[in-house]
Amino acid sequence: MTETPSYRRSTGSARGAARREQLLELVTDDLSQHGLVDFSLRRAARAAGTTHKVLLYHFESAEDLLGQAMYRLRTRRIGNTLAAAASGNTLAARIESVWPVLMDDASGLRVIDQAIGLAMYDPQRYAHLAKDASDQYLAPLRSMCPKGWSEARAREVIEMVLATIRGFLMEWRTTGDSERIQAGLAALLRALEREESAG
């Protein structure tokens, strides 16, 4: 039988919520800088300048803390992406505008790639990190599509874009062959232009 920690999460208190927010921000910064592979509650506590017992007071578990930190990291990245996308007036132009943001390591790319790798390596433990990422990206991608598209059509296109961009990013991370990836990106942009011109 697994022992339940005697610590409780800070809920209902403005002070507790503020402290929880501060801890989450510090742990998210640490993930962004040092990656996910050796993440542990003790490492998170060091990064936050506290103890693992304090973290367990504010979060349900190490998995809860990690999930929330990853969500926050993706939220930062999505915010940067949407800001870049605003400069484009077509879906293809928006995707082209966000590509440099997606390539920027400061946006948490390495950590997000690691989450996908861990999800493939140990799906029982980490699959939710990849699924949560996909779910979180769908609405921002939908917002880049033409307003007149049906939900079904937009969903088909954004699933293609998400899978293709993710593949390009993984290829860039593992091979560094930017010339080949740029050629693939150009083909994706042409496909999106044709899709949009089809009405």
C-alpha positions as CSV (number, residue, x, y, z in Angstrom):
1,M,0.0,0.0,0.0
2,T,1.4,3.4,-1.0
3,E,1.6,6.0,1.7
4,T,-0.2,9.2,1.1
5,P,1.8,12.3,1.8
6,S,0.6,14.2,4.8
7,Y,1.0,17.5,3.0
8,R,-1.9,19.3,1.5
9,R,-2.1,21.6,-1.5
10,S,-2.5,25.3,-0.8
11,T,-6.0,26.1,-1.8
12,G,-8.4,28.9,-0.9
13,S,-5.7,31.3,0.4
14,A,-4.5,34.2,-1.6
15,R,-1.1,34.0,0.0
16,G,-0.9,30.3,-0.7
17,A,-1.9,30.8,-4.3
18,A,0.7,33.5,-4.7
19,R,3.4,31.2,-3.3
20,R,2.3,28.3,-5.5
21,E,2.5,30.6,-8.5
22,Q,6.0,31.7,-7.6
23,L,7.2,28.1,-7.1
24,L,5.7,27.0,-10.4
25,E,7.4,29.9,-12.3
26,L,10.8,29.0,-10.8
27,V,10.4,25.3,-11.6
28,T,9.2,26.2,-15.2
29,D,12.3,28.4,-15.6
30,D,14.5,25.5,-14.5
31,L,12.9,23.1,-16.9
32,S,13.4,25.6,-19.8
33,Q,17.1,25.9,-19.0
34,H,18.1,22.4,-18.0
35,G,15.6,20.1,-19.7
36,L,13.4,17.3,-18.6
37,V,15.4,14.1,-18.6
38,D,16.7,14.2,-15.0
39,F,13.7,16.0,-13.6
40,S,12.9,15.1,-9.9
41,L,11.1,16.7,-7.0
42,R,14.4,17.4,-5.3
43,R,15.9,19.1,-8.3
44,A,12.7,21.2,-8.6
45,A,13.0,22.1,-4.9
46,R,16.6,23.3,-5.4
47,A,15.5,25.4,-8.4
48,A,12.7,26.9,-6.4
49,G,14.9,27.5,-3.3
50,T,12.8,25.4,-1.1
51,T,12.3,21.8,0.0
52,H,10.5,18.9,-1.6
53,K,8.1,18.9,1.4
54,V,7.1,22.5,0.6
55,L,6.4,21.5,-3.0
56,L,4.3,18.6,-1.9
57,Y,2.3,21.1,0.2
58,H,1.5,23.1,-2.9
59,F,1.2,20.4,-5.5
60,E,-0.3,16.9,-5.4
61,S,2.8,15.1,-6.6
62,A,6.0,15.4,-8.7
63,E,3.9,14.4,-11.7
64,D,1.3,17.2,-11.0
65,L,4.1,19.7,-10.7
66,L,5.8,18.5,-13.9
67,G,2.5,18.6,-15.8
68,Q,1.7,22.1,-14.7
69,A,5.3,23.4,-15.4
70,M,5.1,21.8,-18.9
71,Y,1.7,23.4,-19.5
72,R,3.2,26.8,-18.5
73,L,6.2,26.3,-20.7
74,R,4.0,25.6,-23.7
75,T,1.8,28.6,-22.9
76,R,4.8,30.8,-23.0
77,R,5.8,29.3,-26.4
78,I,2.2,29.7,-27.7
79,G,2.1,33.3,-26.7
80,N,5.3,34.0,-28.6
81,T,4.0,32.1,-31.6
82,L,0.7,33.9,-31.8
83,A,2.4,37.2,-31.6
84,A,4.6,36.3,-34.5
85,A,1.6,34.9,-36.5
86,A,-0.2,38.2,-36.3
87,S,2.0,39.6,-39.0
88,G,0.7,37.1,-41.6
89,N,-2.5,37.5,-43.6
90,T,-2.8,33.8,-44.8
91,L,-2.3,30.5,-43.0
92,A,0.9,29.8,-45.0
93,A,2.2,33.3,-44.1
94,R,1.4,32.8,-40.4
95,I,3.1,29.4,-40.3
96,E,6.2,30.9,-42.0
97,S,6.2,33.7,-39.5
98,V,6.1,31.4,-36.5
99,W,8.8,29.1,-37.7
100,P,11.8,31.1,-36.3
101,V,10.0,31.3,-32.9
102,L,9.5,27.6,-32.9
103,M,13.2,27.1,-33.6
104,D,14.3,29.3,-30.7
105,D,15.6,27.2,-27.8
106,A,14.6,29.9,-25.4
107,S,11.0,29.0,-26.1
108,G,11.4,25.6,-24.5
109,L,11.9,23.6,-27.7
110,R,14.4,21.2,-26.2
111,V,12.2,20.4,-23.2
112,I,9.1,19.9,-25.4
113,D,11.1,17.6,-27.7
114,Q,12.3,15.6,-24.7
115,A,8.7,15.2,-23.5
116,I,7.8,13.7,-26.9
117,G,10.8,11.4,-26.7
118,L,9.9,10.3,-23.2
119,A,6.3,9.7,-24.2
120,M,7.5,7.3,-26.9
121,Y,10.1,5.6,-24.7
122,D,7.8,5.2,-21.7
123,P,4.2,5.8,-22.7
124,Q,2.6,4.5,-19.5
125,R,4.4,7.2,-17.5
126,Y,4.8,10.1,-20.0
127,A,2.2,9.8,-22.8
128,H,0.1,12.5,-21.2
129,L,2.9,15.0,-21.8
130,A,2.7,14.5,-25.6
131,K,-1.1,14.3,-25.7
132,D,-1.5,17.4,-23.5
133,A,0.9,19.3,-25.8
134,S,-1.2,18.3,-28.9
135,D,-4.4,19.3,-27.2
136,Q,-3.0,22.7,-26.1
137,Y,-1.7,23.6,-29.6
138,L,-5.0,22.9,-31.5
139,A,-6.9,26.0,-30.5
140,P,-4.0,28.4,-31.4
141,L,-3.5,26.7,-34.7
142,R,-7.3,26.9,-35.4
143,S,-7.1,30.6,-34.8
144,M,-4.6,30.9,-37.7
145,C,-7.0,29.3,-40.2
146,P,-9.3,31.3,-42.5
147,K,-12.5,32.3,-40.7
148,G,-14.8,30.7,-43.3
149,W,-13.4,27.2,-42.9
150,S,-15.6,24.6,-41.3
151,E,-14.5,23.0,-38.1
152,A,-13.9,19.6,-39.9
153,R,-11.7,21.2,-42.6
154,A,-9.7,23.3,-40.1
155,R,-9.2,20.3,-37.9
156,E,-7.8,18.2,-40.8
157,V,-5.4,21.0,-41.9
158,I,-4.2,21.8,-38.4
159,E,-3.6,18.2,-37.6
160,M,-1.4,18.0,-40.7
161,V,0.4,21.2,-39.8
162,L,1.0,20.1,-36.2
163,A,2.4,16.7,-37.2
164,T,4.5,18.1,-40.0
165,I,6.0,21.0,-37.9
166,R,6.7,18.6,-35.0
167,G,8.5,16.3,-37.4
168,F,10.6,19.2,-38.8
169,L,11.5,20.2,-35.3
170,M,12.5,16.7,-34.3
171,E,14.6,16.4,-37.5
172,W,16.3,19.7,-36.8
173,R,17.0,18.7,-33.2
174,T,18.5,15.3,-34.2
175,T,20.3,16.0,-37.5
176,G,20.7,19.8,-37.6
177,D,20.2,19.6,-41.4
178,S,18.5,23.0,-41.8
179,E,18.7,23.0,-45.6
180,R,16.6,19.8,-45.9
181,I,14.2,21.1,-43.3
182,Q,13.8,24.4,-45.0
183,A,13.0,22.6,-48.3
184,G,10.3,20.6,-46.4
185,L,8.9,23.7,-44.9
186,A,8.7,25.4,-48.3
187,A,6.7,22.4,-49.6
188,L,4.3,22.6,-46.6
189,L,3.8,26.3,-47.2
190,R,2.9,25.6,-50.9
191,A,0.4,22.9,-49.8
192,L,-1.2,25.4,-47.4
193,E,-1.4,28.1,-50.1
194,R,-3.1,25.6,-52.4
195,E,-5.5,24.6,-49.7
196,E,-6.5,28.1,-48.9
197,S,-6.8,29.1,-52.6
198,A,-9.3,26.2,-53.0
199,G,-11.8,28.3,-51.1
